[in-house]
Amino acid sequence: MKLLVTGGAGYVGSVCAQVLLERGHDVVVVDDLSTGNADAVPEGAEFVEGDVAAVAEKVLAGGSFDGVAHFAAQSLVGESVVQPEKYWYGNVVKTLDLLEAMRATGTPRLVFSSTAATYGEPESSPIREEAPTRPTNPYGASKLAIDHVITSYAAAHGLAATSLRYFNVAGAYAGFGENRVVETHLIPLVLQVAAGVRDKISVFGTDWPTNDGTAVRDYIHIRDLADAHILALESCTAGEHRIYNLGSGTGFSVREVISACERVTGKSIAAQDAPRRAGDPAVLVASSDRATDELGWRPVHTDLDEIVSDAWSYFQGLGDRSHAARPAH
């Protein structure tokens, strides 16, 4: 297939573009480099620098594309609370522009990078796709709004579409990993402590109703995530919008993540207890049964130490990479 990958200079987009290339697909990456980096675009992919809303129709009109993998987005939860306009415009409006470009050029299929943040604070765990969607921040709300838009485009215009709602993506693959200027994810933050970049890691809440009192999250390896995107692209059906949760189905507490990072790095990691953060659920774990049943997807890299080890190897090599000094999401 010939595929457009939006946001392919970022963390998830770059790995998915790499795996698509390994599978023999033709890949064109569009990224405005506001948070991504040109050096993170995999070798073998054509790269177009630009805002997806501005260039998508021109790019799609230039060749017979089979589909789009849409990763380009604003994705910082805290920022979305104080700058909601950035998320409604950057996520929803620009995705509408992309969908119109796809419609104008007859591009038939879309896989959308969605998020578990669409569910908000869950009533039960593991979280299934039928769970109520009550996002607690504009980031999650903007992603949910896009899902509604996609559903209507599938019904009205025959778009073949799939939304993948990830939980906590981690790890690295083929030299591509997580390298943000503003880091908010637990595993890279803990590894920064191990590397001496940070003094300590804050543990937000130690009185949750979990085995050790700290919050539990589901971590999915970036390579498993990429495989799910390929399966979704291959199985899209015209006129249908399917939604799948993606996670390992296993939860690890904050203290378990810190311990894994200590094992992998051989470093002692200072942790400081802190109050709970408003809106943080005690447990977020995915049920990926639907993705298993309908896509044939099963996560392979589910061992926490393996996930951390891959992330640590990437982190250690950042100093040797030319794109280390520039942000990537």
Solvent accessible surface area in square Angstrom, and as a share of the most:
residue,aa,sasa,rsa
1,M,66,0.30
2,K,60,0.25
3,L,0,0.00
4,L,0,0.00
5,V,0,0.00
6,T,0,0.00
7,G,1,0.01
8,G,0,0.00
9,A,0,0.00
10,G,1,0.01
11,Y,4,0.02
12,V,23,0.13
13,G,0,0.00
14,S,2,0.01
15,V,0,0.00
16,C,2,0.01
17,A,0,0.00
18,Q,33,0.15
19,V,0,0.00
20,L,2,0.01
21,L,38,0.19
22,E,87,0.39
23,R,115,0.42
24,G,64,0.62
25,H,25,0.11
26,D,90,0.47
27,V,6,0.03
28,V,7,0.04
29,V,0,0.00
30,V,1,0.01
31,D,8,0.04
32,D,62,0.32
33,L,26,0.13
34,S,73,0.47
35,T,54,0.31
36,G,0,0.00
37,N,0,0.00
38,A,37,0.29
39,D,77,0.40
40,A,6,0.05
41,V,21,0.12
42,P,2,0.01
43,E,172,0.77
44,G,66,0.63
45,A,18,0.14
46,E,105,0.47
47,F,66,0.27
48,V,38,0.22
49,E,111,0.50
50,G,15,0.14
51,D,40,0.21
52,V,12,0.07
53,A,30,0.23
54,A,82,0.63
55,V,31,0.18
56,A,1,0.01
57,E,92,0.41
58,K,169,0.72
59,V,23,0.13
60,L,3,0.02
61,A,71,0.55
62,G,69,0.67
63,G,23,0.22
64,S,106,0.68
65,F,16,0.07
66,D,49,0.25
67,G,0,0.00
68,V,0,0.00
69,A,1,0.01
70,H,5,0.02
71,F,12,0.05
72,A,28,0.22
73,A,26,0.20
74,Q,42,0.19
75,S,37,0.24
76,L,37,0.19
77,V,69,0.40
78,G,52,0.50
79,E,40,0.18
80,S,0,0.00
81,V,88,0.50
82,V,112,0.64
83,Q,73,0.32
84,P,48,0.30
85,E,113,0.51
86,K,75,0.32
87,Y,0,0.00
88,W,105,0.37
89,Y,124,0.47
90,G,11,0.11
91,N,2,0.01
92,V,20,0.11
93,V,59,0.34
94,K,37,0.16
95,T,3,0.02
96,L,65,0.32
97,D,59,0.30
98,L,0,0.00
99,L,2,0.01
100,E,71,0.32
101,A,4,0.03
102,M,2,0.01
103,R,123,0.45
104,A,69,0.53
105,T,44,0.25
106,G,59,0.56
107,T,9,0.05
108,P,62,0.39
109,R,56,0.20
110,L,0,0.00
111,V,1,0.00
112,F,3,0.01
113,S,12,0.08
114,S,3,0.02
115,T,15,0.09
116,A,13,0.10
117,A,24,0.19
118,T,0,0.00
119,Y,2,0.01
120,G,11,0.10
121,E,89,0.40
122,P,32,0.20
123,E,126,0.56
124,S,80,0.52
125,S,54,0.35
126,P,62,0.39
127,I,2,0.01
128,R,117,0.43
129,E,23,0.10
130,E,125,0.56
131,A,26,0.21
132,P,58,0.37
133,T,46,0.27
134,R,125,0.46
135,P,35,0.22
136,T,79,0.46
137,N,22,0.11
138,P,28,0.18
139,Y,24,0.09
140,G,0,0.00
141,A,26,0.20
142,S,0,0.00
143,K,6,0.03
144,L,22,0.11
145,A,25,0.20
146,I,4,0.02
147,D,3,0.02
148,H,119,0.53
149,V,31,0.18
150,I,0,0.00
151,T,68,0.39
152,S,61,0.40
153,Y,30,0.12
154,A,3,0.02
155,A,86,0.66
156,A,74,0.58
157,H,90,0.40
158,G,35,0.34
159,L,15,0.08
160,A,6,0.05
161,A,1,0.01
162,T,1,0.01
163,S,0,0.00
164,L,0,0.00
165,R,8,0.03
166,Y,17,0.06
167,F,20,0.08
168,N,47,0.24
169,V,18,0.10
170,A,3,0.02
171,G,3,0.03
172,A,10,0.08
173,Y,52,0.20
174,A,58,0.45
175,G,35,0.34
176,F,26,0.11
177,G,5,0.05
178,E,19,0.09
179,N,19,0.10
180,R,40,0.14
181,V,111,0.64
182,V,87,0.50
183,E,17,0.08
184,T,75,0.43
185,H,67,0.30
186,L,36,0.18
187,I,2,0.01
188,P,14,0.09
189,L,27,0.13
190,V,0,0.00
191,L,2,0.01
192,Q,26,0.11
193,V,13,0.08
194,A,10,0.08
195,A,46,0.35
196,G,63,0.61
197,V,100,0.58
198,R,97,0.35
199,D,128,0.66
200,K,91,0.39
201,I,10,0.05
202,S,38,0.25
203,V,1,0.00
204,F,72,0.30
205,G,2,0.02
206,T,54,0.31
207,D,99,0.51
208,W,21,0.07
209,P,114,0.72
210,T,30,0.17
211,N,166,0.85
212,D,56,0.29
213,G,9,0.08
214,T,0,0.00
215,A,9,0.07
216,V,23,0.13
217,R,34,0.12
218,D,0,0.00
219,Y,10,0.04
220,I,2,0.01
221,H,5,0.02
222,I,0,0.00
223,R,49,0.18
224,D,3,0.01
225,L,0,0.00
226,A,0,0.00
227,D,30,0.16
228,A,0,0.00
229,H,3,0.01
230,I,2,0.01
231,L,53,0.27
232,A,0,0.00
233,L,0,0.00
234,E,100,0.45
235,S,38,0.25
236,C,18,0.11
237,T,53,0.31
238,A,77,0.60
239,G,35,0.33
240,E,74,0.33
241,H,31,0.14
242,R,68,0.25
243,I,36,0.18
244,Y,1,0.00
245,N,0,0.00
246,L,0,0.00
247,G,0,0.00
248,S,20,0.13
249,G,42,0.40
250,T,66,0.38
251,G,26,0.25
252,F,39,0.16
253,S,4,0.03
254,V,20,0.12
255,R,82,0.30
256,E,81,0.36
257,V,0,0.00
258,I,14,0.07
259,S,47,0.30
260,A,0,0.00
261,C,0,0.00
262,E,57,0.26
263,R,147,0.54
264,V,40,0.23
265,T,17,0.10
266,G,68,0.65
267,K,100,0.42
268,S,106,0.69
269,I,11,0.06
270,A,53,0.41
271,A,48,0.37
272,Q,92,0.41
273,D,86,0.44
274,A,25,0.19
275,P,112,0.71
276,R,112,0.41
277,R,129,0.47
278,A,109,0.85
279,G,40,0.39
280,D,34,0.18
281,P,21,0.13
282,A,21,0.16
283,V,45,0.26
284,L,28,0.14
285,V,15,0.08
286,A,1,0.01
287,S,8,0.05
288,S,14,0.09
289,D,75,0.39
290,R,73,0.27
291,A,0,0.00
292,T,31,0.18
293,D,117,0.61
294,E,100,0.45
295,L,17,0.08
296,G,48,0.46
297,W,4,0.01
298,R,160,0.58
299,P,34,0.21
300,V,111,0.64
301,H,52,0.23
302,T,52,0.30
303,D,82,0.42
304,L,10,0.05
305,D,43,0.22
306,E,61,0.27
307,I,0,0.00
308,V,0,0.00
309,S,44,0.28
310,D,45,0.23
311,A,14,0.11
312,W,25,0.09
313,S,68,0.44
314,Y,12,0.04
315,F,39,0.16
316,Q,114,0.51
317,G,17,0.17
318,L,23,0.12
319,G,75,0.72
320,D,132,0.69
321,R,66,0.24
322,S,94,0.61
323,H,16,0.07
324,A,30,0.23
325,A,99,0.76
326,R,108,0.40
327,P,43,0.27
328,A,4,0.03
329,H,33,0.15
